[in-house]
Amino acid sequence: MRNIILILSVLMGMNSYAHQSNLSTVVFSQTNDGKYVLQITSSLAAFEGEIDLQYTKDAYKTPEEFKKLVVAHFLENFTFNINGDDALQLMHPIVILGHETKLVAEVVGIPKEVHSLYLQSQMFQNVHHNKSSAIMIVDGFPKKQYLLNKENKHTIDLEIVNGTWEAAVEKPSDFIRKNLPYILLLGIPLAYFIVTFTVRRLQ
């Protein structure tokens, strides 16, 4: 029953999403034949704005060329991991153009047991005041509607703690991995300074 309420709440909001380029939805669901599907919906203007910015308006001349660029943009700006594994595959993405435009892809590699998840959608990160509503209508996943926006870096990062989905606590190893370029950028000059200073002191 709760799944039905979630679905209805999203469908009721679709009409406004089609008219506002700063709004979008991300829905992760399972079909009757057991396939996992991801659907991203927003106004055509939102998709056009991002594609024109990333690739320029001259990059496409036909709807099919535009669709290919939308798919490329999706693959570069959407991340979905489960249990800290990058094995998930976003397969066979298709784009359905219209005033309300949709991108639909099959998600392959969902494990039987889910302990944590990480989802980041930067599909419309350049749209002013953009925000996205994300829901997961799949057993074993959190049954809640999440808001993705600039403040949370368009990200959902959750883990199961005592049987409840909670915000994931970043581990030291995760912090180092995410910030390795900055650590190296600061660390190499610092190491050089220390070595140079030590050598001079010994001379």
C-alpha positions in Angstrom: 0.0 0.0 0.0 2.9 2.4 0.9 4.4 1.7 -2.6 1.1 2.7 -4.2 1.0 6.0 -2.3 4.6 6.8 -3.3 3.8 6.1 -7.0 0.7 8.2 -6.9 2.5 11.1 -5.2 5.1 11.1 -7.9 2.6 10.8 -10.7 0.5 13.7 -9.3 3.6 15.9 -9.3 4.6 15.0 -12.9 2.5 17.6 -14.5 4.2 20.4 -12.6 7.6 18.9 -13.3 6.9 19.0 -17.0 6.3 22.8 -16.8 9.2 23.6 -14.5 12.7 23.1 -15.9 14.3 23.1 -12.4 12.3 20.0 -11.2 13.0 16.4 -12.0 12.2 12.9 -10.7 14.3 9.7 -10.3 12.3 6.5 -9.9 13.9 3.1 -9.3 11.5 0.3 -9.7 11.0 -3.4 -10.6 8.9 -4.6 -13.5 6.5 -7.6 -13.3 9.1 -9.8 -15.0 11.8 -9.0 -12.4 13.8 -6.4 -14.3 15.1 -3.3 -12.4 14.4 0.0 -14.1 15.6 3.5 -13.6 13.6 6.4 -14.9 14.6 10.1 -14.9 11.9 12.6 -15.9 12.0 16.3 -16.4 10.9 19.0 -18.8 12.3 19.0 -22.3 13.7 22.5 -21.6 15.8 21.1 -18.8 17.3 18.4 -21.0 17.9 20.9 -23.8 19.5 23.3 -21.4 22.0 20.8 -20.2 22.8 19.4 -23.6 23.2 22.8 -25.1 25.6 23.8 -22.3 27.7 20.6 -22.4 27.8 20.0 -26.1 26.5 23.3 -27.7 23.4 23.7 -29.9 25.3 22.8 -33.0 26.1 19.3 -31.7 22.8 17.9 -32.9 20.5 18.5 -35.8 18.0 15.7 -35.4 16.0 14.2 -32.5 18.0 11.0 -32.7 21.3 12.9 -32.4 19.8 14.8 -29.4 18.8 11.5 -27.8 22.4 10.1 -28.2 23.8 13.2 -26.4 21.2 12.8 -23.6 22.3 9.2 -23.1 26.0 10.2 -23.1 25.2 13.0 -20.6 23.3 10.5 -18.4 26.2 8.0 -18.3 28.6 10.7 -17.4 26.5 12.3 -14.7 24.6 9.6 -12.9 26.1 7.2 -10.3 24.3 4.3 -8.6 26.2 1.9 -6.3 25.0 -0.8 -3.9 27.0 -2.2 -1.0 30.0 0.0 -2.1 30.3 -2.0 -5.3 30.7 -0.5 -8.8 29.4 -3.6 -10.5 25.9 -2.2 -11.3 25.4 -1.5 -15.0 23.0 1.0 -16.5 21.9 -0.9 -19.7 19.9 0.0 -22.8 19.1 3.6 -22.0 16.4 5.1 -24.1 15.1 8.6 -24.3 11.4 9.4 -24.8 11.0 13.0 -26.0 8.0 15.1 -25.2 7.0 18.2 -23.2 7.7 15.8 -20.3 10.9 14.0 -21.4 12.0 10.7 -19.9 15.2 8.6 -19.9 14.7 5.0 -19.0 17.5 2.4 -18.4 17.7 -1.1 -17.1 19.8 -1.6 -14.0 21.7 -4.9 -14.0 23.7 -6.4 -11.1 21.4 -5.8 -8.2 22.5 -8.1 -5.3 20.2 -10.3 -3.3 21.1 -8.5 -0.1 21.3 -4.7 0.1 23.2 -3.1 3.0 24.1 0.3 1.7 23.4 2.5 -1.4 24.8 5.5 -3.0 23.0 7.5 -5.7 24.1 10.7 -7.3 22.2 12.5 -10.1 24.0 15.5 -11.6 21.9 15.4 -14.8 20.6 18.9 -14.3 23.3 20.4 -12.0 23.6 23.6 -14.2 19.9 24.3 -14.1 19.2 27.2 -11.6 17.7 26.1 -8.3 17.4 22.5 -9.6 16.1 19.8 -7.4 15.0 16.2 -7.9 12.6 13.9 -6.1 13.9 10.3 -5.8 12.0 7.2 -4.8 12.8 3.5 -4.8 9.9 1.2 -5.3 11.8 -2.0 -4.8 11.7 -4.5 -1.9 14.7 -4.2 0.4 15.2 -0.5 -0.5 14.2 2.5 1.6 10.5 3.3 1.1 10.9 7.1 1.3 11.0 10.1 -1.0 14.3 11.9 -1.1 15.1 15.4 -2.2 18.3 15.8 -4.3 19.6 19.4 -4.4 22.8 21.5 -4.3 23.0 21.3 -0.5 23.4 17.5 -0.5 25.3 17.5 -3.8 22.4 15.7 -5.5 23.3 12.6 -3.5 21.7 9.9 -1.5 24.2 8.0 0.7 22.5 5.4 3.0 23.3 2.3 5.0 21.3 -0.1 7.2 21.9 0.4 10.9 20.1 -1.9 13.3 17.5 -2.7 10.6 16.9 1.0 9.7 18.1 3.0 6.7 20.2 5.9 7.9 22.6 8.4 6.5 26.0 6.7 5.9 28.9 7.7 8.1 31.9 8.4 6.0 34.9 6.2 6.8 38.5 7.5 6.8 39.3 5.4 3.8 36.3 6.8 1.9 37.4 10.3 2.7 40.9 9.7 1.4 39.6 8.0 -1.8 37.2 10.9 -2.6 39.8 13.6 -1.8 42.9 11.9 -3.0 43.6 14.6 -5.8 43.5 17.4 -3.3 45.6 15.5 -0.8 48.2 14.9 -3.4 48.0 18.5 -4.6 48.8 19.8 -1.1 50.9 16.9 0.1 53.6 16.9 -2.6 54.6 20.5 -2.2 54.6 20.1 1.6 56.8 17.0 1.4 59.2 18.8 -1.0 59.4 21.7 1.5 60.1 19.4 4.4 62.8 17.5 2.5 64.4 20.7 1.3 64.4 22.3 4.8 65.8 19.1 6.3 68.7 18.9 3.8 69.6 22.6 4.3 69.7 22.1 8.1 72.1 19.1 7.7 74.4 21.0 5.4 
